[in-house]
């Protein structure tokens, strides 16, 4: 699980803050799996983004 998802799950980051962090995460990551994950989150609306993050927690 990426650090951004973990922070959102723990309530230390909001979805809006997460969206802002996505830009920086994409720019600083070269790992394909993480880039795929970030793209999926970026393309999702807020509700779907939370579903994706909560699914990762199981």
N, C-alpha and C positions, 0 to 999 in steps of 0.2 A: 504494500500500500504506500502511495506517495505521501510525503510529509504534508502536503496541502489537504488531502483527504482526511488524514489523521487529525489535523488541527480543526477541520470542520466538524468531524465526528465528536470531538471532545468539547466543542462549543467555544473554542478559542479563536476561531476565524469564522466570519460570516460568508455566505455565498458570494456577496458582492466583493469582499476582500479576496476570496478565492479566485474569482474571475480576473481581478487585477493581477494576482500572482501568476496566473496561467501564462501571461505574456512573458514574464521573466523566466519562468520555468522552461518554456519552449525554447527561448533564446539560449539558455545555458545547458541544455541537455542534448546529448548525442545518442543516447540509448533509444533504440527503435521501439522497444516495448513501452517505455515511458512516453515517448512522443505519440504513439498510438493512443495511449490512455489519455493524454492531455488533449488530443484532437477530439476524442469522443466526448470529453467533458465540455470542451469549448463549443461543440456543435449542439449540445443539449440545452434545453431551457432549464430554468432554475429547479422546477419540480423533477425533471428527468435527471438532472445532475445529482440531486439528493438521493434519488433511487439508485443511481450507479454507485455512489459513495456508500450508501447503506448496504448494498449488495456485497461490496468488498469486505465489509465488516463481519460477514457470516462465514 
